[in-house]
Amino acid sequence: MSLDSLGQFIAALDAAGELVRVRQPVRAKLELAELADRAMKSPGGGPALLFEHVLLDDGTRSAYPVAINLFGSVRRMTMALGAGDLDEIGARITDLLQMQVPEGFIAKLSLLPKLLEVGKFPPRVHGGKPACQEIVWKGDEIDLRRLPVITCWPKDGGPYITLPMVISKDPKRGTRNIGMYRVQVMGKDRLAMHWQRHKVGAAHWREMAERGETMPVCIAIGADPASVYSGSAPLPPTVDEFLFAGFLRKKPVALAKAVSCDLEVPAEAEIVIEGVIDPREPLVTEGPFGDHTGFYSLADLYPSVKVTAVTMRKDPVYATTIVGRPPMEDYYLGNATERIFLPLLKLTVPEIVDYHMPAEGIFHNLVFVSIDKQYPGQAYKVMNALWGAGLMSLAKMLVVVDKWVNVRDPQEAWWVALNNIDPERDARFSMGPVDVLDHSSRTFTYGSKIGFDATQKWAEEGFAREWPEVIVMDEATKRRMDAVWAQLGIGGKGP
Ligand SMILES: Cc1cc2nc3c(=O)[nH]c(=O)nc-3n(C[C@H](O)[C@H](O)[C@H](O)COP(=O)(O)O)c2cc1C
């Protein structure tokens, strides 16, 4: 059954014992984040939380409850996407791809919209009054301070909308983009939009600003969970995230016309903030913000959004998240992307068996990759391919191992990699774009990367010594000892 709204997702989580309701009064400023952080740091990601009594910054009670950590476990992530497990979605994509595809990464990615259309799940615009517009604030009614927007960390520049779907349109091609970009509340009708320079929303804005055109933008909060997730997925600019969400949930996403601009928004959204960015207005200082690196991102200049309308359901739930020192909820959103996008990576780099971005590497800092090595130097071929593939180009450290290594277990991956490398021989530096959030690079968004060839070295690669075997107990001894293990009372790791 596909989930059509945040309310349905919350009800499903509740029924599955995945949700804890908090009835005590909790402040939107810091207190809610402190409790959410403790939940997220619990084994397996802790439960989803629904705060029913939230205190706004002026001390009054929020009219809207706050949901957090909705996506913060493997189980909840699979429930959100209506899949048995995340690799099942990857397998559906593989099936779609079992056809002749053009050469080259970009050509292959550009095929993606067509492939998704094959699935017959394009979003549909409905007439009539959508649920997300049951209540409309316009003009003087607009006051973002009535929403329970949380302040996450003590040194943050202010309250932040942290789990939005930011909707914009490419002014040239008309293609839609949905990005999960944090948005700082700057006043009753003002926001600062933190889309980083490598992201699609920022590209739309640069184009609009070059033309001197005012840019409409909508910020939807809470919708069907597949759409919320899709905002965080690194799809190519030509792919509409609502089409992708339709593919994921096997049902089109219902859209509605925004009330104050020419954009479509999810009809089932809880809350939608509509606005415009005027390129004649100066940029505003956004931040600092306690980021998913575990450090504060410095304040910087970003575009200011003037809010033109706020629409919502009669009883909306405000959905949010916090980022900070890992692991946090965003690890599970990123993990879903990792699993779902594996077949697409394999399409262009077929020797990839698996890859994994462990939580402590916060996605761009560390990627383990296992490959089916067939010829000398192949590990370097894979590194170069990954550093040329979409947002993977931001990866700071790539560690390439042989196919038998389970890269989803970082302890195993490090154990093998650290044994297999001769540092001087097997490490290579490269240069390129680096993540906006990398505070160590020599200049903003530009710096070095390192790749480790931690595969077994071949004679053709100049390795003249004998490579040793991995230690494994023989099967016969194992079976004999399995039979006696339980009687010995040793405990610990049994058969
Ligand atoms: C919780 C969360 C918060 C995020 N915040 C931002 C942000 O503030 N700015 C940004 O550029 N990307 C942010 N991202 C990453 C983007 O959502 C991600 O790169 C996505 O692919 C961007 O969409 P796009 O490819 O359509 O630009 C965040 C991701 C998550 C999961």
The ligand as an ORCA input file, in Angstrom:
! r2SCAN-3c Opt
* xyz 0 1
  C      18.524     16.500      6.098
  C      19.226     17.010      4.880
  C      19.561     18.349      4.785
  C      20.214     18.867      3.664
  N      20.512     20.195      3.602
  C      21.052     20.707      2.481
  C      21.265     22.110      2.363
  O      20.988     22.887      3.270
  N      21.780     22.578      1.203
  C      22.108     21.754      0.154
  O      22.548     22.241     -0.889
  N      21.941     20.404      0.242
  C      21.411     19.878      1.386
  N      21.205     18.529      1.490
  C      21.639     17.645      0.397
  C      20.694     17.700     -0.778
  O      19.366     17.481     -0.371
  C      21.065     16.672     -1.832
  O      22.380     16.947     -2.297
  C      20.115     16.622     -3.010
  O      20.583     15.687     -3.942
  C      19.998     17.962     -3.658
  O      19.039     17.899     -4.685
  P      19.418     18.390     -6.162
  O      20.360     17.328     -6.700
  O      18.113     18.400     -6.867
  O      20.050     19.722     -6.063
  C      20.556     17.996      2.611
  C      20.226     16.633      2.692
  C      19.572     16.141      3.810
  C      19.216     14.674      3.871
*
